[in-house]
Amino acid sequence: MNSRLKAVVVTISACFAAVVLTGAMLVRSAPPDGAYRQLAVYTDVLARIKSDYVEEPNIANVTLGALTGLLESIDPFASYLNAEQYKEYLKNHDAFRGSVGLSLSKRYGYIGVVDVVPGSPAAKAGLTTHDMIEAIKDVSTRDMPLAYADLLLHGKPGTTIELSVLTMRQPEPKKITLTRVALQYPPVTSKMLPDQIGYIEVESLVPGKAGEVAAALAELNRQDPKYLILDLRHCSTGPPEEGLILANLFLDKGLLAYLQGQRVPRRNFEADPSKPASRLPLVVITNRGTAGGAEVATAALLDNKRAEVVGERTYGDAALRRTLTMDDGSAIILSVAKYYSPGGKAIQDTAVTPSVPVAELEPVEEFDEENPPEPPARPSEDNLLKKAIEVLLQGAPPTAKTPPKAAQPTGVPREPPRMPPNIVRPK
């Protein structure tokens, strides 16, 4: 080896040693919960898997699983898309208008159902909040990016998609086929109930629906109501901004909500005194399928003591999301700011807990393997509506008990085990 080559080798070796030593010093000097130390733990675990696991692992799959788990642990609505998936997402996420009507989040590493659009193919198939999609077209949703799963569910109206579904009503996975349609979001409906109670049902808060609520209020006002019920059950679609408009129909002053993130300065949303359409006594009804804009409206009305809230704890989804691209062409869709209630609670983290908690009654329904699934029939008695009327006429109970996390069929636990044992990765 000539002197020049020796010098090059020595220089490279010295640089490498310096990098290693610097990294080690950073890890040692970092606080116990510092990023460098946590990265060192991950590297150590990865090295152990590679050297000691029963067989040579696919490191790419291991890394993908780790990234997916990392995102789900902080944000159940986040997605990591590799470069190929992100290219497909950019090309097609706005191309297809056909949908099955599912709102999704991550649950236990799989795709979970936030709720379904009333009247949609998913609703007609009997799917509901907290059901889980085990596979889409025989591809396991385990570690599948949420945005990619949503992309697969969309397509041309009239085309079909096969899902393997795990429900709380039927623990064994069942395959169902849904036909994509051009979704028609249900209109806002209203009517007069006995005792001069005006009733408004809102099953979606896509842009423009708050305007429909205002029109419904105007129509009800002609009938001289003394009280109002705003039913937001299964209202899982619609942005937080529409929820702010809805809340402003009942509030003429005060903070409605605020938005804040690590790199997003706090932005307050105050009630516009020129907007409110009604000051009548109000009760809001929610259930576990209430999400997004409907939660923002509910939190605003509850924290400002404008309304009692009767029903179940809401789902927990109100954030500003952005797509962050990586150097290798991949991308992360991540919540960069959260909407907070006037009382300072992050709605995505804590959801909205009713002031008068009541579990919604639901019949136990099973999927029939030989016949197409049917949507569960509504209970003969609407116990949440009945309680809302009672609260309006008699006032809220003097003490509130700990609210149920959600309703469940009799004898069936609402929450599945930490990792559902009957979910099997499709072959």
N, C-alpha and C positions, 0 to 999 in steps of 0.2 A: 504494500500500500504506500503510495507516494505521499509526500508531506502535505500537498494540497488536499487530497482526499481525507487524510487523517484530520486535518483542520476542520473540514466540512462535517465529518462524523462527530467530532468533539463538540462543535457548535450546536448541531441538532440535538445531541444528547443533553447538553447543558440547558437548552431551551425547554425540552420536554420535562426535564427534572424541575425546572423553575415553575412550569405550569402546574405540575403535580403538587409541588410544595405549596404554591400559592393557594391552590384549591383546598388543600388540607388545612392550611392556616385559616382560610375563610370559614370552613366548616367548624373548626374549633372555636373561632372567635365569635361565630354567630350565636345569637340567643337560642335557647332550646327549641323555640317554635319558629326559628328563622327559615327562610326559603332554602338556603344552602344546606342546612342540616337535614331538612325534609327531603331534599333532592338526593342527598347522600344515602338516606334510608331507602329511598326508592331504588337507587342504583345497586345498593347492597342486596336488596330482595331480588331484583332482576338477575343479578349475578348468581345468587343461590338457585333460582329457578333454572337458569341455563346450565349450571354445573351439576345440580343434585336431583332435579326432577326425574321421574321414572323414564322419561323419553325426551328426546330433543324437542323443545317447544318451538312453536312458530312465534318468534319474537314480535313480528308485526301484529299478530292477533292479540298477543299479551299486551302490547302497548295500546292497541285500540281499546281493549277492555278496560285498561287502566284510565285512559282518557275519558271514556264514557262514564265510568264510575265516578271519576273526579267531578265531571260536570253535573251529573245527577245529584251528587251529594250537596251541591250548592244551589242548583237551579234545575228543577224538574222539567223546565221548558226549554232548556239549552240543547244545542246539537253540535256535534263535531262531524264535519263532512270532509272525507279525503278529497284529493284533487279531482278524481274521476267523478265522485258523487257531486261535488260542488259544480262541476261543469254541467252535469245533467240537471242539477237544481236551477242554475241560471237559465238554462235553455227552456225548461218545461214548467217551472213552478207557477207561471202565469198563463201557460198555453192552454190548459184543459179546464173547461168549465163544469165538467161532470164531477159530482161528489156524492159520497154516501152519507154525509151529514154528521161526521164525528169530530168532536173536539178532543185533543189528545195531550197527554203528558207522559213523563217517564215514571214507572213504578217498578221497584225491585229489579231494575235492569231491563224490563220489558216495556211495551207500549201500553199505557193505561188509558181508560176512557174518562175524560172529565165529564162529558155529557153528550147528548145527541141533539140535533136540531129537531124539534117536534115536527112530525109528519114526514121526516126524511126516511130513506131506506133503512138506515141504522135503527131509527126509532121503531119502524114497523117490524123489524127483526127482534125487538125486545131488548136491545142493548141499553145499558144505563150506566150511571156513574159508578166508578170503581171496578167495572168489568175490565178484563185484561185481554189484549190481543196477543196470542201466543205466536202466531205466524201469519204472514201475508204471502199468498201464493206459494205455500209450502216453504217459505224462507223464514227461519226463526227471527223474531224481533229482539231476541237477546242481543244487547249491544248495538242494535240498529239505531242510527241517528233519528231523532224525532222528526226533523224536517224531511228526511228521506222517506220515512214511513208515510208521512202526510202526502208526499209526492206520489208514492205508489197508489194511494187510495184515490187519487184524482185521475181523470181520463175523459174520454169522449162520452157524452151522455148516451145511454143505451148499452154500453159495455159493462161487463161483469168483473167482479173481483172476489176471490175466495179467501176467507179468513178462518183461522182456527181461534176460537174464543173460549176463555175461561170465565165463567160467571159465578157470582156468589150463590145463585139459585141452583146451579148445576156444576158441581166441582170437576167433573170430567170434561176435558176439552172437546168442543163440538165444532164441526166445520159448517160454515154457513156461506152462502153465495149472495152477494149484494149487487144490485144493478145501479150503476151511477146515473144520476139525474142532474138536471140544472136546478139547483136548489131554489125553492121559494120560501123565504123566511116568513114565519107566521105573522099576520097582522096583529096590532094591538087591539084587544077587545075590551069592551066595557059594558056594564049593566047596572041597574039599580037592584039592591037587595032589600029585604024587609028592614024596617026601622030607619029608613032613609039613609042607607049606607051605599055609597057609590063604590063600585068594584072595578078595578082596572087590572087586566092580566097582560104582562109583557114577557114574551118568551124568546125575544131576541133584541139586542141593542145595537144592531148594525147601524151605521150612519143613517139618520133620518127617523129612527124609531122614537126618539125623544119628542120629535115634532108630532108624531102620531099620538103620543101620550097627551101632549098639550091640546090636541084636537078632541081627544076623548074627554079630557077634563072640561073643556068648553061645552061639550054636549051634555055631560052629566050636570053641569051647573044650571042648565035650563030646567032640570028636574028638582032643583032645590035640595041637594043632599046635605046632611048634617055631619057625616063622617066619610072617611075614605079608606079603602084597602088597596094597596099596591102589591100585586102578586108577582114576585120575581123568581118563582120556582122554575128550575130548568132553563134559566136565562143565562146561557154560558157563552154566547157569541156577542161580540161587540167590543169596541175599544174603550179604554178608560175615559177618553174625551167625551164620548156619548153619555157615559154615566155622570159626568160632571154637569152636562146640560140637563139631564133628568133630575138630578138633585136640586138644581137651581129653580126648577118649577115649583118647589115646595119650600125653598129657603130664600129670604130676602136680605140676609146678612150673614156674616161669619165665614170662616175658612171651610171650604169644601174638601180639600185634600192638598197635599204637596208632593212634588216629585223631587227625588234627590238620589245621587249616586256618587261613587268615588271620584269620577271626573265630570259629573254633571252637577252644576251648582243648584242649590235649592230653588225651586220655583213654586210659589204659592198660588193656589186657585181660590179666589174669593167669590162669594155669591154676588151676582149682579142684581141690585134692588129693583131694576126695571123688568126683570124676567119672571118672577114667581106668578103662578097661575092659581094657586090655592093655598089657603091658610087653615083649612079644615083639619080637625083631629085626624091623625093618620097612623095606620099600622102597615108595616111592610112584612110580607111573608117570604121566607127564604128556605131553601133546602141545600143539600150537599152538591146539587148541580148548578147552583148560583155561582157565577164566576165572571171575571173581567169587569166590564163597565158596570154591571149590576152590583158588584161588590163595592165599587167606588161610591155609587149612589147610596147604597145601604149604609156604609160606614159614615158618610157625611150626614145623613139624616139621624142616625143613632147618636153619634158623638155630639151633634148640635142639639140633642134632646128634642128634635122635631118630630120623631116618630118612635114608637115601640117596634121592635123587630121580633116576630113570632116565627118559630120553626127550628131548622137545623143549622148547624155551623156551615158556612159556605165553603167553597172548594179552596180558594187561595190562588188567585192569578191576576195580578195587576202590576205590570212593569213595562218599561221602555226597552225594546230589544233592538240590537244592531248586529250586523254581520261584520265580523273581523277576519280579514284574510291573512293567511300565513305565507311565508316565503316559498313554500313548496307547492303552492296552489290550493292547499286545503283551506278550510274556513271554520270559524266558530260563530254560531248564532247564540248570543248571550244577552242576558238582562244587564244593562249598564246603569239603570236607575229604577227605583221602585216607587210606587205610589203609596203614600202614607195617609192614614186616617187623620182627621183633625186632632185626635188624641195622641198621635205620634207612633202608631203601630204600622209596621210594614204589612200591607194587606196580603202580599204573596207569601209572607212567612207565617202570619197568624190567622189569616182569613178573617171572617167577621162572625163573632159569637152573638147569637140573639139575646135580647134582654129577657125574653120569655121563651126558653128552650122547650121545644116539643118535637118528638120523633115522628116522622111521617109514616103512616101505616101503609104497608105494601103487601100484596098477596105473594105467596111463594109460587113462582112459576118455573116450569121445567121445559127445556127444549125437547121436542119430540123428534127422534131421529128419522122417523118415516114421513113426517109432515113438516112443511115449512114452519119456522117459528112465527109465533104471533106476538104482537105487543101485549105486555101485561095489562089486564083490565084494571081500571081505576077502582080503588076501594069504594064501597057503597057510601061510606061516610068520610067526608073530607075533614079530618080532625084538626088540621092546621087552620083551615078557613073558619071552622067552628070556634077555635080558640081565639083567632083574630077578632071575630065578632064579639066574643065575650070580653076581650081586653078593651075594645072600643067602648062598649056599653057599661062595663063595670070597673074598668081600670086594670092596670097590671097588678099581678100578685105582689104583696109587700116584700117578699124575699125571693131571690132567684136561686135555684138549685144549679149544681154543676151541669152544664148542657151536655147532651149526648153528642159524640163526635159525628154520628150520622145514624140514620135509621137502618134497621136490618130486619129481614124476615124472622119470625119467631124461631128460636132455637138455632139460628145460624149466625156465627160470629161475623161482624162486619169486616174486620181486618183479617186478611189472610196471614199465614205465618210469614216470618221475615223473608224466607225464600220459599215460595209455594212448592211443596214437594211433588205435586202432580203436573208441574210444567216440565215437559220433556222436549229437548231440542229436536225439532223435526229432522228426519234423515234426508 
